[in-house]
Amino acid sequence: MLAVMPLRSRPFDAFLVFWFCLFAVSSLVYEQFIVFGIDLSRTTDIFGRSWYWYAASFDPIFLETPLWLRIMCTIDAYVFGPFYLVLIYALVRERNWIRIPALLYGTAIVYSTVVYFGYEFLDEANRAEADLLAVFIVNVPYTIVPLLLMWRMRRGEPFASPGRFGT
């Protein structure tokens, strides 16, 4: 096994780790409000208040979340959330075994963001209420970063060679 190269020497992996840390917080903290059907307008903690601000300002679907979206948020909270922690560990420690799970995750999350964006942009009533530019800006990393991860994991042993960042 090769010695682990420090993350600071692997800027692309550091970029991915940064985003997956943010995604982990989103999944493990924020999604809980949706999973448990908490009325965001009545929350008093900073996470609930910031979630309410986002929903009320830009994405009102989260104020009265439909069942399909609650199901997606539950999967995000209890499948993707813990996976982000595993993914972060594997990226930091250069573990090749993460390749297949990362590719499966990337496929699943891109699919779910396509469904979410489809609703946001195609549902006429939602289009009238939502700030679609803000929704897009906030949520597009959930599509782009997994695609970048899939590109990163395209080789059989993604951490095997010294020229592993962009080759």
For each residue, the residues with C-beta under 8 A, 3 or more apart:
1:
2: 5 94 159 160
3:
4: 93 94
5: 2 9 10 94
6: 9 10
7: 10 13 14 17 91 92
8: 11 14
9: 5 6
10: 5 6 7 13 14 164 165
11: 8 14 15 165
12: 15 16 152 165 166
13: 7 10 16 17 91 92 152 165
14: 7 8 10 11 17 18
15: 11 12 18 19 148
16: 12 13 19 20 91 145 148 149 152
17: 7 13 14 20 21 88 91 92
18: 14 15 21 22
19: 15 16 22 23 141 145
20: 16 17 23 24 84 87 88 91 145
21: 17 18 24 25 84 88
22: 18 19 25 26 141
23: 19 20 26 27 80 84 142 145
24: 20 21 27 28 81 84 85 88
25: 21 22 28 29 30
26: 22 23 29 30 31 76
27: 23 24 30 31 76 77 80 81 84
28: 24 25 31 32 77 81 82 84
29: 25 26 32 47
30: 25 26 27 33 34 47 51
31: 26 27 28 34 35 73 74 76 77 81
32: 28 29 35 36 38 77
33: 30 36 38 40 43 47 48 51
34: 30 31 37 38 62 65 69 70 73
35: 31 32 70 73 74 77 78
36: 32 33
37: 34 65 70
38: 32 33 34 42 43 48
39: 42 43
40: 33 43 48 51 52 55 56 62 63
41: 52 56 63
42: 38 39
43: 33 38 39 40 47 48 49 51 52
44: 48 49
45: 48 49
46: 49 50
47: 29 30 33 43 50 51
48: 33 38 40 43 44 45 51 52
49: 43 44 45 46 52 53
50: 46 47 53 54
51: 30 33 40 43 47 48 54 55 62
52: 40 41 43 48 49 55 56
53: 49 50 56 57
54: 50 51 57 58 59 62 138
55: 40 51 52 58 59 60 61 62 63
56: 40 41 52 53 60 63
57: 53 54 131 134
58: 54 55 130 131 134 135 138
59: 54 55 62 120 130 131 134 135 138
60: 55 56 63 64 126 129 130
61: 55 64 65 66 69 119 120 126 130
62: 34 40 51 54 55 59 65 69
63: 40 41 55 56 60
64: 60 61
65: 34 37 61 62 69 70 73
66: 61 69 70
67: 70 71
68: 71 72
69: 34 61 62 65 66 72 73 116 119
70: 34 35 37 65 66 67 73 74
71: 67 68 74 75
72: 68 69 75 76 112 115 116
73: 31 34 35 65 69 70 76 77
74: 31 35 70 71 77 78
75: 71 72 78 79 80 112
76: 26 27 31 72 73 79 80 81 112
77: 27 28 31 32 35 73 74 80 81
78: 35 74 75 81 82
79: 75 76 82 83
80: 23 27 75 76 77 83 84 105 108 109
81: 24 27 28 31 76 77 78 84 85
82: 28 78 79 85 86
83: 79 80 86 87 101 105
84: 20 21 23 24 27 28 80 81 87 88
85: 24 81 82 88 89
86: 82 83 89 90 98 101
87: 20 83 84 90 91 98 101 102 105 149
88: 17 20 21 24 84 85 91 92
89: 85 86 92 93 95
90: 86 87 93 94 95 97 98 102
91: 7 13 16 17 20 87 88 94 98
92: 7 13 17 88 89
93: 4 89 90
94: 2 4 5 90 91 159
95: 89 90 98 159
96: 99 157 158 159 160
97: 90 100 101
98: 86 87 90 91 95 101 102 153 158
99: 96 102 103 153 156 157 158
100: 97 103 104
101: 83 86 87 97 98 104 105
102: 87 90 98 99 105 106 149 150 152 153
103: 99 100 106 107 150 153
104: 100 101 107 108
105: 80 83 87 101 102 108 109 146 149
106: 102 103 109 110 146 147 149 150 153
107: 103 104 110 111 150
108: 80 104 105 111 112
109: 80 105 106 112 113 142 143 146
110: 106 107 113 114 143 146 147
111: 107 108 114 115
112: 72 75 76 108 109 115 116
113: 109 110 116 117 139 142 143
114: 110 111 117 118 143
115: 72 111 112 118 119
116: 69 72 112 113 119 120 139
117: 113 114 120 121 136 139 143
118: 114 115 121 122
119: 61 69 115 116 122 123 126
120: 59 61 116 117 123 126 127 130 132 135
121: 117 118 127 132
122: 118 119 127
123: 119 120 126 127
124: 127 128
125: 128 129
126: 60 61 119 120 123 129 130
127: 120 121 122 123 124 130 132
128: 124 125
129: 60 125 126
130: 58 59 60 61 120 126 127 135
131: 57 58 59 134 135
132: 120 121 127 135 136
133: 136 137
134: 57 58 59 131 137 138
135: 58 59 120 130 131 132 138 139
136: 117 132 133 139 140
137: 133 134 140
138: 54 58 59 134 135
139: 113 116 117 135 136 142 143
140: 136 137 143 144
141: 19 22 144 145
142: 23 109 113 139 145 146
143: 109 110 113 114 117 139 140 146 147
144: 140 141 147 148
145: 16 19 20 23 141 142 148 149
146: 105 106 109 110 142 143 149 150
147: 106 110 143 144 150 151
148: 15 16 144 145 151 152
149: 16 87 102 105 106 145 146 152 153
150: 102 103 106 107 146 147 153 154
151: 147 148 154
152: 12 13 16 102 148 149 158
153: 98 99 102 103 106 149 150 158
154: 150 151 158
155: 158 160
156: 99 160
157: 96 99 160 161
158: 96 98 99 152 153 154 155 164
159: 2 94 95 96 164
160: 2 96 155 156 157 164
161: 157 164 167
162:
163: 166 167
164: 10 158 159 160 161 167
165: 10 11 12 13
166: 12 163
167: 161 163 164
